[in-house]
Amino acid sequence: MDAYMVIERPLVTEKSVSGARAGKYTFKVHRQANKIEIRKAVEEKFKVKVADVNTVTVRGKSRRMGRFRPGRTSDWKKAIVTLAPGHKIPLFEGM
């Protein structure tokens, strides 16, 4: 899988920004991507050294679609990437 298909977008929340200060960066990734593919994609895309990758499959929530019809949002996958000491991703800096 291509590096640009594996990483869909960075997640910018209060918790992820505070984690970025500690060297842990959070991304929304492709559902079928495994930890090895995520590691290679982050290293290739941002030119950093990855120390560890943790993944979480986030379940979709029930939502109302229209007045009465029930619906559901999609399930998605989140990856928390820990970088080796001394490495940073400039995308998250200054937040």
C-alpha positions in Angstrom: 0.0 0.0 0.0 1.2 3.5 -0.9 2.4 5.8 2.0 -0.1 8.4 1.0 -3.0 5.9 1.1 -2.0 4.5 4.5 -2.0 7.9 6.4 -5.4 9.6 5.7 -4.9 12.7 7.9 -3.4 13.8 11.2 -5.8 14.1 14.2 -5.6 17.4 16.0 -7.3 17.3 19.3 -6.3 18.5 22.8 -5.1 15.1 23.7 -3.1 14.5 20.5 -1.4 17.9 20.7 -0.3 17.3 24.3 0.9 13.9 23.2 2.9 15.5 20.3 4.9 17.4 22.9 6.0 14.0 24.3 6.9 12.6 20.9 3.6 10.8 20.3 1.7 11.7 17.1 -1.8 10.6 16.2 -3.1 9.9 12.7 -6.3 8.6 11.1 -5.1 5.6 8.9 -6.6 3.2 6.4 -8.6 0.4 8.1 -6.6 -2.4 6.6 -3.2 -0.9 7.3 -1.1 -2.8 9.8 1.6 -1.5 12.2 4.4 -2.3 9.8 2.8 -0.4 6.9 2.0 2.5 9.2 5.6 2.6 10.5 7.0 2.6 6.9 4.5 5.3 5.7 5.4 7.7 8.6 9.1 7.2 8.1 8.9 7.7 4.3 6.5 10.7 4.4 8.0 12.7 7.3 11.7 11.5 7.2 11.7 10.5 10.9 12.6 7.4 12.9 9.6 5.6 14.4 10.1 3.8 17.8 6.6 2.4 18.3 3.2 2.2 16.8 -0.1 1.6 18.6 -3.4 1.2 16.8 -7.0 1.5 17.9 -10.1 0.6 15.8 -12.7 3.3 16.7 -16.3 2.0 16.4 -18.9 4.2 14.5 -21.6 6.0 16.4 -25.4 5.8 15.9 -26.7 8.9 14.3 -30.1 10.0 13.1 -30.3 10.4 9.3 -33.2 12.7 8.7 -36.2 12.9 10.9 -36.8 9.3 11.9 -34.4 7.0 10.0 -31.5 5.7 12.2 -28.0 5.5 10.7 -24.5 4.9 11.7 -21.1 6.6 11.1 -18.3 4.5 9.7 -15.8 2.6 11.8 -12.2 4.0 11.5 -8.7 3.3 12.6 -6.4 5.5 14.7 -2.6 5.1 15.0 -0.5 6.6 17.8 3.1 6.8 16.5 6.0 7.3 19.0 9.1 8.8 17.5 12.7 8.0 18.5 14.3 10.7 20.7 15.4 13.8 18.8 12.9 13.4 16.0 9.9 15.7 15.4 7.2 16.2 12.8 7.0 19.9 12.0 3.3 19.6 11.0 2.4 19.5 14.7 4.8 22.1 16.0 3.5 25.4 17.2 0.1 24.1 18.3 
